[in-house]
């Protein structure tokens, strides 16, 4: 397994802060847009048209569903429940299950090249170590293992004292990968977990399914602020990301999207729109 610093350390890094975006080339900047943006960046990095990149993104009250979630037996009821609670609902194109986003959750996409030479675990471990490094001055107790009864459980859940505050997914395109992590930084983590718990109860009921969906217990999840007993904010975490990045590169550039990246984005955005047509149909009362 490669050392995580080898994976992250590059001469030049591209830094994109999309955490306050409202529009992106005329489109509403939703989580749906974000996944298309990461695809375009992964393609660009793979082709060598862009240096490795880190992108920060935040979206208000959004439930991002995994592909298996969209096949729940009573998904129509579940989606309407989320919408009635004021949540935007999106089905993503990367791995994992439902997660809750809002203004207190910081998403980080690490977009790197050369993944044909890197295992999936290498990329996950790199993100785990990067987060541990970002917070090394305030805690050495971040661990990575599955937190049972959390939402979107996986081997690379990040926790402190058994309480999960982050989850990681990965999207590979050609020789590039977007390693995506959500960090529950501040706000009401219990409310986030409760809404996902209720969504599964409504969408699955007592039906037996081939796919195992989590029985969510809000008590196994928490924000970084509560776990560290500190006033940790999204803005402070953004500063930590940028500070850590400076230690792994000689130059940080903040270039906008090129014409070729925009062309890929438009194509991937159209694919995301198509993927989410069933959700749109539910909300329009067509099913």
FENNOR-V98395 format. One record per pair of residues at least 4 apart in sequence whose ideal C-beta (glycine too) atoms are under 7 Angstrom apart, sorted by the first residue. I is the first residue (numbers start at 0). J is the second residue. D is the distance in Angstrom with one decimal. If there is no record, write none. Layout:
# FENNOR-V98395
((I,J,D) (I,J,D))
This chain:
# FENNOR-V98395
((0,120,6.6) (0,121,5.8) (0,124,6.6) (1,5,5.2) (1,6,5.8) (1,117,6.4) (1,121,5.0) (3,7,6.3) (3,124,5.7) (3,125,4.2) (3,128,3.8) (3,129,6.8) (4,8,5.2) (4,247,7.0) (6,111,6.3) (6,117,6.6) (6,121,6.4) (6,125,4.2) (7,125,5.8) (7,129,6.0) (7,247,4.9) (8,247,4.7) (9,50,6.4) (9,51,4.8) (9,248,5.6) (10,248,6.5) (10,249,5.1) (10,250,6.7) (11,50,4.2) (11,248,6.1) (11,249,6.9) (11,250,4.6) (11,252,6.2) (12,50,6.1) (12,51,5.6) (12,52,6.9) (12,53,6.4) (12,244,5.6) (12,248,4.0) (12,251,5.4) (13,49,5.9) (13,50,5.0) (13,51,6.9) (13,52,3.9) (13,252,5.4) (13,254,6.3) (14,53,5.8) (14,241,6.6) (14,244,6.5) (14,251,5.1) (14,253,5.4) (15,52,6.2) (15,54,4.2) (16,55,4.9) (16,237,6.8) (17,54,6.0) (17,55,6.4) (17,56,4.7) (18,55,4.9) (18,56,5.9) (18,57,4.2) (18,237,6.5) (20,28,4.2) (21,28,5.6) (22,26,6.6) (22,27,6.6) (22,28,5.8) (23,28,4.8) (23,32,5.3) (23,36,6.9) (24,261,6.4) (26,32,5.7) (26,268,6.8) (27,32,6.9) (28,32,5.2) (29,58,6.4) (29,87,6.2) (29,89,6.7) (30,34,6.8) (30,58,4.9) (30,61,4.9) (30,63,5.4) (30,89,4.6) (30,100,6.5) (31,89,4.8) (31,271,4.9) (31,275,6.2) (32,36,6.2) (32,268,6.6) (33,37,6.5) (33,56,5.0) (33,58,7.0) (34,38,6.6) (34,91,5.4) (34,92,5.5) (34,93,7.0) (34,271,5.8) (35,39,6.6) (35,264,5.4) (35,267,4.0) (35,268,4.0) (35,271,5.2) (36,40,6.4) (36,264,6.1) (37,41,6.2) (37,54,6.9) (37,108,5.0) (37,110,6.7) (37,170,6.3) (37,177,4.1) (37,179,6.8) (38,42,6.5) (38,170,6.9) (38,172,6.1) (38,263,6.9) (38,267,4.1) (39,43,6.3) (39,260,4.8) (39,263,4.2) (39,264,4.0) (39,267,6.0) (40,44,6.1) (40,49,6.7) (40,52,5.4) (40,54,6.7) (40,110,4.6) (40,177,6.5) (41,45,6.1) (41,110,5.5) (41,170,6.5) (41,172,4.2) (41,175,3.9) (41,176,6.3) (41,177,4.7) (42,46,6.4) (42,172,5.4) (42,173,6.5) (42,175,6.4) (42,263,5.0) (43,48,4.6) (43,49,4.0) (43,260,5.0) (44,49,5.1) (44,51,6.0) (44,52,6.3) (44,110,5.1) (44,111,6.7) (44,112,4.9) (44,175,4.3) (45,112,5.9) (45,172,6.2) (45,173,4.1) (45,174,4.3) (45,175,3.3) (48,257,6.9) (48,259,6.4) (50,252,6.8) (51,110,6.3) (51,111,4.9) (51,112,6.3) (52,110,4.3) (53,107,6.5) (53,108,7.0) (53,109,5.7) (53,240,6.6) (53,244,5.9) (54,108,4.4) (54,110,6.9) (55,105,6.5) (55,107,6.0) (55,237,5.7) (55,240,6.4) (56,106,4.7) (57,102,6.2) (57,104,6.8) (57,105,6.1) (57,106,6.7) (57,233,6.3) (58,100,4.9) (59,101,5.9) (59,102,5.7) (60,85,5.5) (60,86,5.0) (60,87,6.5) (60,101,5.2) (61,86,6.3) (61,87,4.6) (61,89,6.3) (61,100,4.3) (62,81,5.1) (62,86,4.8) (62,88,5.3) (62,97,6.0) (62,99,5.7) (62,198,6.9) (63,89,5.3) (63,91,5.2) (63,97,6.8) (63,98,5.2) (63,100,6.3) (64,68,3.9) (64,69,5.8) (64,88,6.6) (64,89,6.8) (64,90,4.8) (64,97,5.1) (65,91,6.6) (65,95,4.9) (65,96,4.1) (65,97,6.3) (66,90,6.7) (67,96,6.4) (67,210,4.8) (68,96,5.8) (68,97,5.1) (69,74,6.2) (69,90,5.0) (69,277,6.6) (71,77,6.3) (71,202,4.0) (71,203,5.5) (72,203,6.5) (72,206,4.7) (72,208,6.9) (73,77,6.2) (73,201,6.4) (73,202,5.0) (73,203,6.8) (73,204,5.9) (74,78,6.0) (74,202,5.3) (75,79,6.5) (75,281,5.0) (75,286,6.0) (76,80,6.3) (76,201,5.2) (76,202,6.4) (77,81,6.6) (77,198,4.9) (77,201,4.8) (77,202,3.1) (78,82,6.3) (78,88,5.4) (78,278,5.9) (78,281,4.7) (78,282,6.7) (79,83,6.2) (79,281,6.5) (80,84,6.6) (80,197,6.9) (80,198,6.4) (80,201,5.1) (81,86,4.4) (81,88,5.2) (81,198,6.0) (82,86,6.5) (82,88,6.4) (82,282,5.7) (84,194,6.3) (88,278,5.5) (89,275,6.2) (90,274,5.6) (90,275,5.5) (90,278,6.2) (92,170,6.7) (92,271,6.6) (92,274,6.5) (93,168,4.5) (93,169,6.6) (93,170,4.1) (93,179,6.3) (94,168,4.9) (94,169,6.5) (95,151,4.8) (95,153,6.7) (95,166,6.8) (95,168,4.4) (96,150,6.8) (96,151,4.5) (96,213,6.9) (97,150,5.8) (97,151,6.3) (97,195,5.3) (97,198,6.5) (98,150,6.2) (98,151,4.9) (98,166,6.4) (98,181,5.7) (99,191,3.8) (99,194,6.0) (99,195,5.8) (100,104,4.8) (100,181,6.7) (101,186,6.3) (103,184,5.6) (103,185,4.2) (103,186,2.9) (103,222,6.8) (103,233,6.5) (104,181,5.5) (104,182,6.7) (104,183,5.7) (104,184,6.5) (105,182,4.7) (105,184,5.2) (105,233,4.9) (105,236,5.1) (105,237,6.8) (106,179,6.5) (106,180,7.0) (106,181,5.1) (107,180,5.1) (107,182,6.9) (107,240,6.3) (108,177,5.0) (108,179,5.0) (109,126,5.9) (109,129,7.0) (109,178,4.5) (110,175,6.4) (110,177,4.9) (111,175,6.9) (111,176,5.8) (112,174,5.9) (112,175,5.4) (113,117,6.4) (113,174,6.3) (114,122,6.7) (114,171,5.8) (114,174,5.8) (114,175,6.4) (114,176,4.3) (115,174,5.2) (117,121,4.2) (117,122,5.7) (119,123,6.5) (119,169,6.2) (120,124,5.9) (121,125,6.4) (122,126,6.9) (122,169,5.7) (122,176,5.5) (122,178,4.9) (123,127,6.4) (123,155,4.6) (123,167,5.7) (123,169,6.7) (124,128,6.1) (125,129,6.2) (125,178,6.9) (126,130,6.5) (126,167,5.4) (126,178,4.8) (126,180,5.5) (127,131,6.4) (127,143,4.6) (127,155,6.1) (127,157,6.6) (128,132,6.1) (129,133,6.5) (129,243,6.7) (130,134,6.5) (130,141,6.7) (130,157,6.2) (130,165,6.7) (130,180,6.9) (131,135,6.3) (131,141,5.0) (132,243,5.8) (133,239,4.6) (133,240,6.5) (133,243,4.7) (134,138,5.5) (134,141,6.5) (135,139,6.7) (137,227,5.7) (137,229,6.6) (138,159,6.5) (138,227,6.0) (140,159,5.1) (140,160,6.8) (141,157,5.7) (141,159,6.0) (142,158,5.7) (143,155,5.1) (143,156,6.8) (143,157,5.8) (144,154,6.6) (144,156,6.6) (145,152,5.2) (145,153,6.0) (145,154,5.4) (145,156,5.6) (146,152,6.1) (146,156,4.5) (146,158,5.4) (146,161,6.9) (146,163,4.1) (146,219,5.5) (147,152,6.4) (148,213,6.4) (148,214,5.9) (148,215,6.2) (148,216,3.9) (148,219,5.1) (149,156,6.1) (149,163,4.4) (149,213,6.9) (149,215,6.9) (149,219,5.3) (149,220,5.4) (150,192,6.1) (150,195,4.2) (150,213,6.1) (150,215,5.1) (151,166,4.8) (152,156,6.2) (152,213,5.5) (153,166,6.3) (155,167,4.6) (156,163,4.9) (156,166,5.6) (157,163,6.8) (157,164,6.0) (157,165,3.9) (158,162,5.6) (158,163,4.6) (158,164,6.6) (159,164,6.8) (159,226,4.5) (161,219,6.9) (162,219,6.2) (162,220,6.3) (162,221,4.1) (162,226,6.0) (163,219,6.2) (163,220,4.9) (164,182,6.7) (164,183,4.7) (164,221,6.0) (164,222,6.2) (164,223,5.2) (164,226,6.1) (165,180,5.6) (165,181,6.2) (165,182,4.9) (165,183,6.5) (166,181,5.9) (167,178,6.6) (167,179,6.9) (167,180,4.7) (168,179,5.0) (169,176,6.0) (169,178,5.2) (170,176,6.8) (170,177,4.6) (170,179,6.9) (171,176,4.7) (182,223,6.7) (182,236,6.3) (183,188,5.2) (183,222,4.8) (183,223,6.6) (184,222,6.2) (184,223,5.2) (184,224,6.6) (184,231,5.7) (184,232,6.7) (184,233,5.1) (184,236,5.3) (185,222,5.5) (185,224,4.6) (185,231,6.2) (185,232,5.6) (185,233,6.6) (186,222,6.3) (187,191,6.6) (188,192,6.3) (188,220,5.2) (188,221,5.2) (188,222,4.6) (189,193,6.1) (189,217,4.6) (190,194,6.5) (191,195,6.9) (192,196,6.2) (192,215,5.7) (192,217,3.6) (192,220,4.7) (193,197,6.3) (193,217,5.1) (194,198,6.3) (195,199,6.7) (195,215,5.3) (196,200,6.5) (196,215,3.8) (196,217,6.5) (197,201,6.2) (198,202,5.8) (199,203,5.4) (199,212,5.5) (199,215,6.4) (203,208,6.5) (203,212,5.8) (208,212,6.6) (221,225,4.9) (221,226,5.2) (222,226,6.9) (223,227,5.6) (223,231,4.8) (224,229,6.4) (224,230,6.6) (224,231,4.5) (227,231,6.0) (231,235,5.8) (231,236,6.6) (233,237,6.4) (234,238,6.8) (235,239,6.7) (236,240,6.6) (237,241,6.7) (238,242,6.1) (239,243,6.2) (240,244,6.3) (241,245,6.7) (244,248,6.3) (244,251,6.3) (245,251,6.5) (256,260,4.5) (256,261,5.0) (256,264,6.8) (257,261,6.9) (258,262,6.5) (259,263,6.8) (260,264,6.2) (261,265,6.4) (262,266,6.8) (263,267,6.1) (264,268,5.8) (265,269,6.6) (266,270,6.8) (267,271,6.5) (268,272,6.5) (269,273,6.6) (270,274,6.3) (271,275,6.3) (275,279,6.1) (276,280,6.3) (277,281,6.6) (278,282,6.5) (279,283,6.2) (280,285,4.2) (280,286,5.0) (281,286,5.7))
